[in-house]
């Protein structure tokens, strides 16, 4: 399925406080980016629209989650889905 261009994606992600804008600068130091760096963290490569993260993250506040995807077209959808999941809790 081809994702359509979303002109609002980049500005909305840049305004988000939990989106990492320059991920390469955190190589080897990801724990430092979290509010609770002593907690374990789980990495999801290819998080897509964020369905998995949106289900797990609100249920397990004792774990730091990191979702990575290649394009902001899907990351914006994941961001919104995770925000909605936290709003429900």
C-alpha positions as CSV (number, residue, x, y, z in Angstrom):
1,X,0.0,0.0,0.0
2,X,1.4,3.4,-1.0
3,X,1.3,6.0,1.8
4,X,0.2,9.5,0.7
5,X,2.3,12.6,1.3
6,X,1.2,14.3,4.5
7,X,2.4,17.9,4.5
8,X,1.5,18.3,8.2
9,X,3.6,15.3,9.3
10,X,7.0,16.9,9.7
11,X,5.9,20.1,11.5
12,X,3.7,18.1,13.9
13,X,6.5,15.7,14.6
14,X,9.0,18.5,15.2
15,X,6.5,20.0,17.7
16,X,6.2,16.7,19.6
17,X,8.2,16.4,22.8
18,X,8.7,12.6,22.5
19,X,9.8,12.4,18.8
20,X,13.5,12.2,18.3
21,X,14.4,14.6,15.5
22,X,18.0,13.7,15.0
23,X,18.3,10.0,16.0
24,X,21.9,9.5,14.9
25,X,23.1,11.9,17.6
26,X,21.8,9.5,20.3
27,X,23.9,6.5,19.1
28,X,24.9,4.5,22.2
29,X,23.1,7.0,24.5
30,X,19.4,6.2,24.1
31,X,18.8,5.7,27.8
32,X,19.7,9.4,28.4
33,X,16.8,10.5,26.3
34,X,14.2,9.0,28.6
35,X,12.7,10.6,31.8
36,X,13.5,7.4,33.6
37,X,16.7,6.1,32.1
38,X,17.1,3.3,34.7
39,X,14.1,1.4,33.3
40,X,14.5,-1.2,30.6
41,X,13.6,-0.2,27.1
42,X,12.0,-2.1,24.2
43,X,12.8,-1.3,20.6
44,X,10.4,-1.8,17.7
45,X,12.0,-1.6,14.3
46,X,9.4,-0.7,11.7
47,X,6.7,0.4,14.1
48,X,4.4,1.4,11.2
49,X,1.2,3.1,12.3
50,X,2.0,2.4,16.0
51,X,-0.6,-0.2,16.8
52,X,1.7,-2.4,18.9
53,X,3.3,0.5,20.8
54,X,-0.1,2.1,21.4
55,X,-1.3,-1.1,23.1
56,X,1.8,-1.9,25.2
57,X,3.2,1.5,26.3
58,X,0.2,2.7,28.4
59,X,-0.1,-0.8,30.0
60,X,3.6,-0.9,31.0
61,X,4.8,2.5,32.3
62,X,7.8,0.7,33.9
63,X,9.3,0.1,30.4
64,X,10.7,2.7,28.0
65,X,9.6,2.1,24.4
66,X,11.3,3.2,21.2
67,X,9.5,2.9,17.8
68,X,11.5,3.4,14.6
69,X,10.2,3.7,11.1
70,X,11.7,5.0,7.9
71,X,9.2,7.7,7.0
72,X,7.3,10.5,8.8
73,X,4.2,9.5,6.8
74,X,3.7,6.6,9.1
75,X,5.4,8.0,12.2
76,X,2.7,10.8,12.4
77,X,0.0,8.1,12.5
78,X,2.0,6.2,15.2
79,X,2.4,9.5,17.2
80,X,-1.4,10.2,17.1
81,X,-2.3,6.6,18.0
82,X,0.0,6.5,21.0
83,X,-1.3,9.9,22.2
84,X,-4.9,8.6,21.9
85,X,-4.0,5.5,23.8
86,X,-2.5,7.5,26.7
87,X,-5.5,9.9,26.6
88,X,-7.8,6.9,27.2
89,X,-5.9,5.7,30.2
